[in-house]
Amino acid sequence: MNAFSPYAYDLDEAHMKSERRKARELRASQWWKRRCAKGFCHYCGQPTLPKELTMDHIVPIARGGKSTKGNIVPACKACNNKKKQLLPMEWEAYLEDHHSSSQDIVPTAVNEENGMKDGPDKEKDRQQSEDRSLQNEYGPISTGLGTGESQIHSIIHALPNGVMVTDAQGRVVLINPTFIQQMDLPRNTVPGRPLEAYINDVGLRHLVTEVSQGRPADSESVAPYEFSVGNDQYLKARIRPVTGVEQVCLGAAVTLEDITALKVLDRLKREFVAKVSHELRSPLSTIHEILAAVLSDIVGQVSSTDEHLLSRAKEKTQGLIALIGDLLDLSRIESGAVCEAPKPVNLEGLLENIVDFLGTRAAAKNQDLVLDSPQEPLPTVNADPLALESIFGNLITNAINYTPDNGNIGVCVTLSGSNIQVQVIDNGFGIEARHLDKIFTSFYRVKTEKTRYITGTGLGLPIVKGLVDSLGGRISVESMPNRGSTFTVLLPTVSE
């Protein structure tokens, strides 16, 4: 029969159907082998050897059956016999009871060679080896994100931020490729080694170890840690404990965020502010001196209105000069520059000089400014004297400005453990609770009907906090409206 025979088309069609049928049978065989290789019954979920599994047909969902991935599933002999013996309603009840009773049972596999039961780890290894053998024989088996473990690993590996997880002993158990890249580690780096192999920064290693062992009682108290990995690259690490069911610390989770761009912007901002402020201070100082000379020469020669305008111009110029000075101070503090090298300072004597100097300003408002110090001499503080004068000078000046006439201001100095505690207490206007977490922000000022006419730059408290932090101390505030405020500064003493 040649190719032009009228029966050639029918033969080709039959041949194609035969080939398609063989391909379907081959795919079904491969699919069936993959399902049986898992070694689990579709109904009871118990591990069973592949040779003891049988094929069971399920009615498709289109005809009232339950939804499954295929209409042929592996079943063990026990479930297959039960399904044949029980009525449909009894079979459904059997499945529900069996699933509810077997959810908490850890499956164990039967070793085909010696009949011994293997643990879940050996069962997992056996399944992985069978999957590899099937993959070599029939091609890759697509699993996707079907299992919980696969989902977690795939998501963590796809995160744009670096992730590292440690156990309770501080040993690394999980890292993702972004962490390896951000920490400039070799590409073939794998988990399972101590922290020293992954983190060079000593402070970060200590913090991760502390959190891994569950030392911080409150996870929110662990502040972000900023560090550099060289080549002008800066990272911010956030560490949180990993807790179990009974809130027992099992380790720590570390996430890294690249803040290099933010650091560059901060540096550019500081440089811009410092340059502009430096360029403006000289002409403003000249204008201020000229206004002062003019005012001294025209006393009694011009009208009171003109004299008032010149006085206001001189006052505003002085305010701008003070603002520029504060900007320069804040820029130096943010850049880490200190006026002088730290040295032991007698804090009690320094506070006496500040109180005596500002006593005249307090007396002008009929305020009582008092220094309360202990009878016994206090230990010295290792700090820059100019920084201490700026800290307490700003705090006492604020207390004078924000306390009405005839008010009381107290400076109390005590020894608190290994720190010296200085409290500046006033009975002035006070601060509402909603402003307390913002008053140390640059240019933030609390405006009320009582304080709207008080001049200021909004940089005094940010400068104070920056200086206290640079000295290794802490500052806090307690205040109530119309009751006054208490600013508390803790400074470490010089160890003997």
Secondary structure, DSSP 8 states (H G I E B T S, - for coil): --TTSTTHHHHHHHHHHHHHHHHHHHHHHHHHHHHHHHTB-TTT--B--GGG-EEEE---GGGT----S-SEEEE-HHHHHHHHHS-HHHHHHHHHHHHHHHTT----EE-TTT--EE-HHHHHHHHHHHHHHHHHHH-----TT-SHHHHHHHHHHH-SSEEEEEETTS-EEEE-HHHHHHTT--TT--S-S-GGGT---HHHHHHHHHHHTT--S-GGG---EEEE-STT-EEEEEEEEEE-TTS-EEEEEEEEEE-HHHHHHHHHHHHHHHHHHHHHHHHHHHHHHHHHHHHHHSTTTS-HHHHHHHHHHHHHHHHHHHHHHHHHHHHHHHTT--SS--EEE-HHHHHHHHHHHHHHHHHHTT-EEEEE--SS----EEE-HHHHHHHHHHHHHHHHHTS-TT-EEEEEEEEETTEEEEEEEE-SS---GGGTTTTTSTT-----TTTTTS---S-HHHHHHHHHHHTT-EEEEEEETTTEEEEEEEEEB---
